[in-house]
Amino acid sequence: MSKSKGARIVITLECCCRNLNNINKRKSGIFRYTSTKNRKNTPNRIELMKFCPNCNKHQKFKEIK
């Protein structure tokens, strides 16, 4: 029998720039990252600065359900 994963869960991070009308966008669409987090240490939704290839710069990515 294998051990359970514990408190770590897989989350999806979505770019916040999807609603903004940027002139220098390379392509339209929504870009998402997947990551893991510890549910016990961070019970709230997290926000990370990641690179968005749609706007070609670093943007804030928020956790979605």
VEXMAR-294590 format. One record per residue: residue number from 1; residue in three letters; x, y, z of N, C-alpha, C in turn. Coordinates in Angstrom, 1 decimal, decimal comma. Example, Ala and Ser with C-alpha at 12.3 -4.5 7.8 and 13.67 -1.06 7.14 Angstrom:
# residues 2
<k=1 r=ALA n.u=13,2 n.v=-5,7 n.w=7,8 ca.u=12,3 ca.v=-4,5 ca.w=7,8 c.u=13,2 c.v=-3,3 c.w=7,8>
<k=2 r=SER n.u=12,8 n.v=-2,2 n.w=7,1 ca.u=13,7 ca.v=-1,1 ca.w=7,1 c.u=12,9 c.v=0,0 c.w=7,9>
This chain:
# residues 65
<k=1 r=MET n.u=0,8 n.v=-1,2 n.w=0,0 ca.u=0,0 ca.v=0,0 ca.w=0,0 c.u=0,9 c.v=1,2 c.w=0,0>
<k=2 r=SER n.u=0,5 n.v=2,2 n.w=-0,8 ca.u=1,3 ca.v=3,4 ca.w=-0,8 c.u=0,7 c.v=4,4 c.w=0,2>
<k=3 r=LYS n.u=1,6 n.v=5,4 n.w=0,6 ca.u=1,2 ca.v=6,4 ca.w=1,5 c.u=0,3 c.v=7,4 c.w=0,8>
<k=4 r=SER n.u=-0,5 n.v=8,1 n.w=1,5 ca.u=-1,3 ca.v=9,2 ca.w=1,0 c.u=-0,4 c.v=10,4 c.w=0,8>
<k=5 r=LYS n.u=-0,9 n.v=11,3 n.w=-0,1 ca.u=-0,1 ca.v=12,5 ca.w=-0,4 c.u=-0,1 c.v=13,5 c.w=0,7>
<k=6 r=GLY n.u=-1,1 n.v=13,4 n.w=1,6 ca.u=-1,1 ca.v=14,3 ca.w=2,7 c.u=-1,9 c.v=15,6 c.w=2,3>
<k=7 r=ALA n.u=-1,3 n.v=16,7 n.w=2,7 ca.u=-2,0 ca.v=18,0 ca.w=2,6 c.u=-1,7 c.v=18,7 c.w=1,2>
<k=8 r=ARG n.u=-0,8 n.v=18,1 n.w=0,4 ca.u=-0,4 ca.v=18,8 ca.w=-0,8 c.u=-1,5 c.v=18,6 c.w=-1,9>
<k=9 r=ILE n.u=-1,9 n.v=19,6 n.w=-2,5 ca.u=-3,0 ca.v=19,5 ca.w=-3,6 c.u=-2,5 c.v=20,2 c.w=-4,8>
<k=10 r=VAL n.u=-3,0 n.v=19,9 n.w=-6,0 ca.u=-2,7 ca.v=20,5 ca.w=-7,3 c.u=-3,6 c.v=21,7 c.w=-7,5>
<k=11 r=ILE n.u=-3,0 n.v=22,8 n.w=-7,8 ca.u=-3,8 ca.v=24,0 ca.w=-8,1 c.u=-3,5 c.v=24,5 c.w=-9,5>
<k=12 r=THR n.u=-4,4 n.v=25,4 n.w=-10,0 ca.u=-4,3 ca.v=26,0 ca.w=-11,3 c.u=-4,1 c.v=27,5 c.w=-11,1>
<k=13 r=LEU n.u=-3,2 n.v=28,1 n.w=-11,7 ca.u=-2,9 ca.v=29,5 ca.w=-11,7 c.u=-3,3 c.v=30,2 c.w=-13,0>
<k=14 r=GLU n.u=-4,1 n.v=31,2 n.w=-13,0 ca.u=-4,5 ca.v=31,9 ca.w=-14,2 c.u=-4,1 c.v=33,3 c.w=-14,2>
<k=15 r=CYS n.u=-3,7 n.v=33,8 n.w=-15,4 ca.u=-3,2 ca.v=35,2 ca.w=-15,5 c.u=-4,3 c.v=36,2 c.w=-15,3>
<k=16 r=CYS n.u=-3,9 n.v=37,3 n.w=-14,6 ca.u=-4,9 ca.v=38,4 ca.w=-14,4 c.u=-5,0 c.v=39,3 c.w=-15,6>
<k=17 r=CYS n.u=-4,1 n.v=39,2 n.w=-16,5 ca.u=-4,1 ca.v=40,1 ca.w=-17,7 c.u=-5,2 c.v=39,8 c.w=-18,7>
<k=18 r=ARG n.u=-6,0 n.v=38,8 n.w=-18,5 ca.u=-6,9 ca.v=38,3 ca.w=-19,5 c.u=-8,0 c.v=39,3 c.w=-19,8>
<k=19 r=ASN n.u=-8,3 n.v=40,2 n.w=-18,8 ca.u=-9,4 ca.v=41,2 ca.w=-18,9 c.u=-8,8 c.v=42,5 c.w=-19,4>
<k=20 r=LEU n.u=-7,5 n.v=42,7 n.w=-19,4 ca.u=-7,0 ca.v=44,0 ca.w=-19,8 c.u=-6,8 c.v=44,0 c.w=-21,3>
<k=21 r=ASN n.u=-6,9 n.v=45,2 n.w=-21,9 ca.u=-6,7 ca.v=45,4 ca.w=-23,3 c.u=-5,4 c.v=46,0 c.w=-23,6>
<k=22 r=ASN n.u=-4,4 n.v=45,1 n.w=-23,6 ca.u=-3,0 ca.v=45,5 ca.w=-23,9 c.u=-2,8 c.v=45,6 c.w=-25,4>
<k=23 r=ILE n.u=-2,1 n.v=46,6 n.w=-25,9 ca.u=-1,8 ca.v=46,8 ca.w=-27,3 c.u=-0,7 c.v=45,8 c.w=-27,7>
<k=24 r=ASN n.u=0,2 n.v=45,5 n.w=-26,9 ca.u=1,4 ca.v=44,7 ca.w=-27,3 c.u=1,2 c.v=43,2 c.w=-26,9>
<k=25 r=LYS n.u=0,0 n.v=42,7 n.w=-27,1 ca.u=-0,2 ca.v=41,3 ca.w=-26,9 c.u=0,3 c.v=40,5 c.w=-28,0>
<k=26 r=ARG n.u=0,9 n.v=39,3 n.w=-27,8 ca.u=1,4 ca.v=38,5 ca.w=-28,8 c.u=0,2 c.v=37,6 c.w=-29,4>
<k=27 r=LYS n.u=-0,6 n.v=37,2 n.w=-28,5 ca.u=-1,8 ca.v=36,4 ca.w=-29,0 c.u=-2,9 c.v=36,5 c.w=-27,9>
<k=28 r=SER n.u=-4,1 n.v=36,3 n.w=-28,4 ca.u=-5,2 ca.v=36,3 ca.w=-27,4 c.u=-5,4 c.v=35,0 c.w=-26,8>
<k=29 r=GLY n.u=-6,0 n.v=34,9 n.w=-25,6 ca.u=-6,3 ca.v=33,7 ca.w=-25,0 c.u=-5,9 c.v=33,8 c.w=-23,5>
<k=30 r=ILE n.u=-6,2 n.v=32,7 n.w=-22,8 ca.u=-5,9 ca.v=32,6 ca.w=-21,4 c.u=-4,8 c.v=31,6 c.w=-21,2>
<k=31 r=PHE n.u=-3,8 n.v=32,0 n.w=-20,4 ca.u=-2,6 ca.v=31,2 ca.w=-20,1 c.u=-2,7 c.v=30,7 c.w=-18,6>
<k=32 r=ARG n.u=-2,4 n.v=29,5 n.w=-18,4 ca.u=-2,5 ca.v=28,9 ca.w=-17,1 c.u=-1,3 c.v=28,1 c.w=-16,7>
<k=33 r=TYR n.u=-0,9 n.v=28,1 n.w=-15,5 ca.u=0,1 ca.v=27,2 ca.w=-14,9 c.u=-0,5 c.v=26,3 c.w=-13,9>
<k=34 r=THR n.u=0,1 n.v=25,1 n.w=-13,7 ca.u=-0,3 ca.v=24,2 ca.w=-12,7 c.u=0,8 c.v=24,1 c.w=-11,7>
<k=35 r=SER n.u=0,5 n.v=24,0 n.w=-10,4 ca.u=1,5 ca.v=23,9 ca.w=-9,3 c.u=0,9 c.v=23,1 c.w=-8,2>
<k=36 r=THR n.u=1,6 n.v=23,0 n.w=-7,1 ca.u=1,1 ca.v=22,3 ca.w=-5,9 c.u=1,3 c.v=23,3 c.w=-4,7>
<k=37 r=LYS n.u=0,5 n.v=23,1 n.w=-3,7 ca.u=0,6 ca.v=23,9 ca.w=-2,5 c.u=0,2 c.v=23,0 c.w=-1,3>
<k=38 r=ASN n.u=0,7 n.v=23,4 n.w=-0,2 ca.u=0,3 ca.v=22,7 ca.w=1,1 c.u=-0,9 c.v=23,4 c.w=1,6>
<k=39 r=ARG n.u=-2,0 n.v=22,6 n.w=1,7 ca.u=-3,2 ca.v=23,2 ca.w=2,2 c.u=-3,2 c.v=23,6 c.w=3,6>
<k=40 r=LYS n.u=-2,3 n.v=23,0 n.w=4,5 ca.u=-2,3 ca.v=23,4 ca.w=5,9 c.u=-1,5 c.v=24,7 c.w=6,1>
<k=41 r=ASN n.u=-0,4 n.v=24,9 n.w=5,3 ca.u=0,4 ca.v=26,1 ca.w=5,4 c.u=-0,3 c.v=27,3 c.w=4,8>
<k=42 r=THR n.u=-0,9 n.v=27,1 n.w=3,6 ca.u=-1,5 ca.v=28,2 ca.w=2,9 c.u=-3,0 c.v=27,9 c.w=2,6>
<k=43 r=PRO n.u=-3,9 n.v=28,1 n.w=3,5 ca.u=-5,3 ca.v=27,8 ca.w=3,2 c.u=-6,0 c.v=28,8 c.w=2,3>
<k=44 r=ASN n.u=-5,4 n.v=30,0 n.w=2,2 ca.u=-6,0 ca.v=31,0 ca.w=1,3 c.u=-5,6 c.v=30,7 c.w=-0,2>
<k=45 r=ARG n.u=-6,2 n.v=31,4 n.w=-1,1 ca.u=-5,8 ca.v=31,4 ca.w=-2,5 c.u=-4,5 c.v=32,2 c.w=-2,6>
<k=46 r=ILE n.u=-3,6 n.v=31,7 n.w=-3,4 ca.u=-2,3 ca.v=32,3 ca.w=-3,6 c.u=-2,2 c.v=33,1 c.w=-4,9>
<k=47 r=GLU n.u=-1,3 n.v=34,1 n.w=-4,9 ca.u=-1,0 ca.v=34,9 ca.w=-6,1 c.u=0,5 c.v=34,9 c.w=-6,2>
<k=48 r=LEU n.u=1,0 n.v=34,5 n.w=-7,5 ca.u=2,4 ca.v=34,5 ca.w=-7,8 c.u=2,7 c.v=35,3 c.w=-9,0>
<k=49 r=MET n.u=3,9 n.v=35,9 n.w=-9,0 ca.u=4,3 ca.v=36,6 ca.w=-10,2 c.u=5,0 c.v=35,5 c.w=-11,2>
<k=50 r=LYS n.u=4,4 n.v=35,3 n.w=-12,3 ca.u=4,9 ca.v=34,4 ca.w=-13,3 c.u=5,0 c.v=35,1 c.w=-14,7>
<k=51 r=PHE n.u=5,7 n.v=34,5 n.w=-15,6 ca.u=5,8 ca.v=35,0 ca.w=-17,0 c.u=4,5 c.v=34,7 c.w=-17,8>
<k=52 r=CYS n.u=3,9 n.v=35,6 n.w=-18,4 ca.u=2,8 ca.v=35,4 ca.w=-19,3 c.u=3,2 c.v=35,6 c.w=-20,7>
<k=53 r=PRO n.u=3,1 n.v=34,5 n.w=-21,5 ca.u=3,6 ca.v=34,7 ca.w=-22,9 c.u=2,6 c.v=35,4 c.w=-23,8>
<k=54 r=ASN n.u=1,3 n.v=35,6 n.w=-23,3 ca.u=0,4 ca.v=36,4 ca.w=-24,0 c.u=0,7 c.v=37,9 c.w=-24,0>
<k=55 r=CYS n.u=1,2 n.v=38,4 n.w=-22,9 ca.u=1,6 ca.v=39,8 ca.w=-22,8 c.u=3,1 c.v=40,0 c.w=-22,9>
<k=56 r=ASN n.u=3,8 n.v=38,9 n.w=-22,9 ca.u=5,3 ca.v=39,0 ca.w=-23,0 c.u=5,9 c.v=39,7 c.w=-21,8>
<k=57 r=LYS n.u=5,4 n.v=39,5 n.w=-20,6 ca.u=6,0 ca.v=40,1 ca.w=-19,4 c.u=5,5 c.v=39,4 c.w=-18,2>
<k=58 r=HIS n.u=6,1 n.v=39,7 n.w=-17,0 ca.u=5,7 ca.v=39,1 ca.w=-15,8 c.u=4,4 c.v=39,7 c.w=-15,3>
<k=59 r=GLN n.u=3,4 n.v=38,9 n.w=-14,9 ca.u=2,1 ca.v=39,3 ca.w=-14,5 c.u=1,8 c.v=38,5 c.w=-13,2>
<k=60 r=LYS n.u=0,7 n.v=39,0 n.w=-12,5 ca.u=0,3 ca.v=38,3 ca.w=-11,3 c.u=-0,7 c.v=37,2 c.w=-11,7>
<k=61 r=PHE n.u=-0,4 n.v=36,0 n.w=-11,2 ca.u=-1,3 ca.v=34,8 ca.w=-11,5 c.u=-2,0 c.v=34,5 c.w=-10,2>
<k=62 r=LYS n.u=-3,3 n.v=34,3 n.w=-10,3 ca.u=-4,1 ca.v=34,0 ca.w=-9,2 c.u=-4,6 c.v=32,5 c.w=-9,3>
<k=63 r=GLU n.u=-4,8 n.v=31,9 n.w=-8,1 ca.u=-5,3 ca.v=30,6 ca.w=-8,0 c.u=-6,8 c.v=30,6 c.w=-8,4>
<k=64 r=ILE n.u=-7,2 n.v=29,6 n.w=-9,2 ca.u=-8,6 ca.v=29,5 ca.w=-9,6 c.u=-9,1 c.v=28,2 c.w=-9,1>
<k=65 r=LYS n.u=-10,4 n.v=28,0 n.w=-9,0 ca.u=-11,0 ca.v=26,8 ca.w=-8,5 c.u=-11,1 c.v=25,8 c.w=-9,6>
